[in-house]
Structures are given as structure tokens and as C-alpha cells.
Amino acid sequence: MKELILDYAKQDSEFEKSLESLKERYKTDDVSDEVVADVCGELFGNREFIQSVVEKKPNIFKKILNNIRKLAEKIKGTGANEYVNFIEKLQTM
């Protein structure tokens, strides 16, 4: 994921600024685990990023999507539909 995030930052100057801001917040010069976690939440709502992952690392995308599906299956009670809808939207994107 770190490699994908850095590649995407090279393509999108606004995202690169956001990434630098996160690195400052976490007081790191690197894309640490905390930065990756913050960024992933934002990027998986971004169609261009999803498409770049599908093109560059389709196996990684499939693993991520399958793990999200498994997590959604485990979720019980209210709000489960929200996660299922997210996964369906992610798959469509």
C-alpha cells in the first residue's frame, strides 16, 4: 500500500499536499503505518486511486476487496447495510 500511495501522490498534487500534512501530524518523514491507515480511508473513496490500484496491482486490490467482504459478513446488527453498500460501491468503482 505504501508504494501505491507514494505513486498516487506523484500523480496528484493535492493528494501529495495532504500526504505531507499527515506526515507532519505524525512527526515522520516516512509513510508510516499510521499514515497509511489514515490515507486508505480517504483513497478508497477515490475512483482514480482505485483504478490505479486495479491497473498496477490487481492482485492486491482483489485481496483488499475480499477482506472487506469478509469483514462485512462478520458485522452484525444495525449499520451492516452501510458496509455492504460501501463494498458494492467499491466493486462498481
N, C-alpha and C positions, 0 to 999 in steps of 0.2 A: 504494500500500500504506500509505503514511504516513497518508493520510486515513482509510482503513478501520480502521487500528489506533487512531487517536485517537477515532473514532466508537465503536468497541467498548469502549474504556476508559471512555467516558461511561456505558455501559450496565452495566458490571461493575466494582464497586468493588474486588474482589480483584485483578482484572487491572490496574486503574489503579494500585494499590499496587505491583504487580510492575513495571509500566512505569516508575514513578517511581524504583524501586530500580535499574533498568537505566540510567536517565538519570544517576543519581548515580555508578554504577560507571564510566560512560564520561565523566563530568565534562562533561555537556552539559545545556542547558535544553531542547533540541530533540530530536525523534525522528530521530536521525542514521541514516546507512546502517548503522552497526554495531548500533544498537538495533533497527532494522527486521529485520536478519538474525537477531538473537537471538530476537526476538518471533515471526517467521514460523515458526520450527521448532516453537515451542510452540503457536501458534494453529492450525496446520493439523492438529492432533490434536484440536481442539475443535469439536464438531459445531455449537454455536451460532454460532461465528465463521464457519465455512464457510457455514452457512445465511444469515448476514447478508451475506456477500460475494455469494452466489448471487442474493439478492434485490436488493441495491443496485447491484452491478456484475457482472452475469452475463458480460459480455464479458471482463472481467479474469480472472474465475475460469476461463473456458474457455481463455484463453491460458496461465494458470498450469498448469492440468491438462495441456494439450497439451505444454508444455515439460517437465513432469515425465515424461510418457510418452516423449518423445524421449530424455531423459536415461537413463531405464531401459532403453530399447532399446540404448543405447550401452554400457551396463555389461556386462562380460563376467566369466566366472569365478564363483567361489563368492560367495554373498551377493546375486546378481542376483535370485533369487526373493524375497528380503526386500523389495527395492524394487518389484517387480511387485506383491507383496501389499499394500504400502503404497498404491500407486496404485489398486488395485482397491477397497481400503477407503475411500480418499478419494472415489472416484467414487460409492460406495454412500452415503456420508455426505452 
